Every structure is written in C-alpha cells, then in structure tokens.
Amino acid sequence: MRIHPIRTETDYDAAAARIAQLIGAKTGTSASDELEVLITLVDAYEAQHFPMDMPDPIAVIKFQMEQSGFTRKDLEPMIGSRARVSEVLTGKRALTLPMIRRLHSGLGIPIKLLVGDDPTAHHVRARGKKMPPIRASSSHRAVAARLHAR
C-alpha cells in the first residue's frame, strides 16, 4: 500500500481507479484500510477542486416535484392556496419556516436544501421581517446534475 497526497488530476485519476479495484474489500483487511484512506484523499481533493454551491431551494422543490410526479396542486397542503404555491414557485413569495417544515415532511427534501447555507438567505422569510423574494437562478435540471454529481 503506497499512498501519497493527491495533487494533480493524474493522481486523482489513479486514486479513483484504485478505489474501483478495492470496492468490496473485506472489512479489517489492508485492502479496506487502503480503500478508506483513498476515499478520504479523493474527497478532500474534490472538495478543494470541485466545490459545489448549495442548489436554489425553489429549483430543488421543482426537481422533487418532477421526480415524484407531483403537480402544483399537490403542494397546496404544504404551501397554501393555489395562488400561494404559484407565488412561491415563481419567486414572488419567500418560503416560511412552517412551509419548509411541511415541504420537508411531504416531499422528503432535506431541510438544509430548503434553507441553504446562509441563514439570512432571501428565500426564507423570518417571522415578522420582510425579506426580498428569491428568484430561481438555475433550472431544476441543473440541480439534478449537481445532486447526481455528489
């Protein structure tokens, strides 16, 4: 087992190829130890060289709707009236905390994807504070590609 830091794309490709060879190694063996170390190194390299932004919450909702075969009407119990669903999905109305909770429960979307990294993000309206609405910046197909790449 000769492991070294991953500094170049060639190192990265070699590590990925070795991981493919080691997949399925029996736990507790030197092969499984090597696999674990290589996965950690590859993960660190990817985090540094291929950083990913959090997807837009509205795009995540649209993507999940598409994957689940849901319509806007199916979102009404989670968001509110037909008009409110339309306002949220077009970015004219911010998500509220109760909406986020119901979307998490109803669609199975992780809360972090509905809230995002930034607690002051404009797609979530804090109680009693008016915040500008979010405008969807990426299509739900782009979100799908990002989520699939993880």
N, C-alpha and C positions, 0 to 999 in steps of 0.2 A: 504494500500500500504506500504509494508515493504521492502525497497530496501537497499542493502548493497553492498560493493565492491565485485567484482568477483576476488577471489584469487586462487581458486582451480578449477580443472576440474569438480568437483561435483557442485560447484557454477555456473560454466559456463553451464553445462547441465540443471540445474534448471532454469537458466535465459532463455535459449533457449526454454525450454518447456513452460515457462510462456509467452514468446513472441508469440509462436504459438497459445496460448489461446487468446491473446489480439489482434491478427491481425484482422483488420476490425473494431476496436473500433471507435466510432463516435468522430470526432474532437471536442476538447474543453471539453471532459469528463475526469474524473480522470483516467479512463482506458487508454485513449490515452496519457495522461501525463506519466503514468507508462510505457507504451509501448515505448515512446520516450526516457525516461531515461534508460530503459533496453537495448535498441538498442545501445545507446551511450556507455554504460558499456561493452557490448559484443564486440562492435567494438574495443574499447581500449584494451580489453583482447586479442582479435585475433591479433591485430597489434603487441602486445608485444610477444605473444607466438607462433604465426604462421606467421612470416614475410615472405613476398614474394619478390623475386628478379624480376626485370624487365625481360620479356622474350627477347630472342635474336631477333632482327629485321628481320633477314632472315627467322627464323622459323615462325615468325608472318606472313610474306608475303606468305610463303608456306602454312600455315594453311588457310589463307584467300583465296588463290587460290583454295585449296581443297574444302572449304565450298561454294565457288561461282561457282565451276566447270570451272575455268579458266585454260588455258594452258600457257606455256611459250610464245607462240605467242601472247596471249592477253596482255602480259606485255610489248611488244615491243614499243607501243606508250608512255608508262610511263618511260621505262628504256633506250631504244635504240635498236640497232640491235640485231639479234638473238644471236650473239656472246657475246654482252654486257650483255644480260639477263642471259646467261649461266654463265658468269664470276661473276656476282653479286650473283646469287643463289648458286654458289659453293664456294663463299667467296674469290674469286681471285681478285675481284674489289670492292672497297668501294662504298657505296651509296653517291651520291652528293646531295646537297640541292635541285636542280631542280628535281632530281629523287624522293626525299622524298615528295616534293610538289605534283608531279604528282601521286605518289602512294597513297598519302592521298586522293586526289581528285578522282582518278579512282577506288580504292579498298575500300575507306572509312575507312582506317586504321588510328587511331589517331596518330598525329604527334609524340606525346610523345613515343609511342611504336616503331616508326621508328627511333627516335633519341636516346631514352634512357635517363636515369638519368644523366649520365656522359657526359658533353659537349665535353670532349676530347676523347670520345669513338672511337675505331678504325674502326667502321663500317660506319662512316661518314667521307668523305674527305673534309677538309676545303679548301676553294679556295686558290690555289697556294701552298698548303702544301701537301706533300706526306705523307700518313699515312699507316701503315701496314693494309692489309685487315683483315676482321674478319673471323673467322672460325665458322661455325654453331656449337654450343655446345650442343644443345638439339634438339630432334626431334619435328616436328610440332605437334605430338600427345601429347607430354609433355606440350607444350604451351597451347594446347586446354584444358588439365586438369587444368592447372594453371588459365586460364581465366575463366573456368567454376566454379572454386572454389571461385572466388571473389564475 
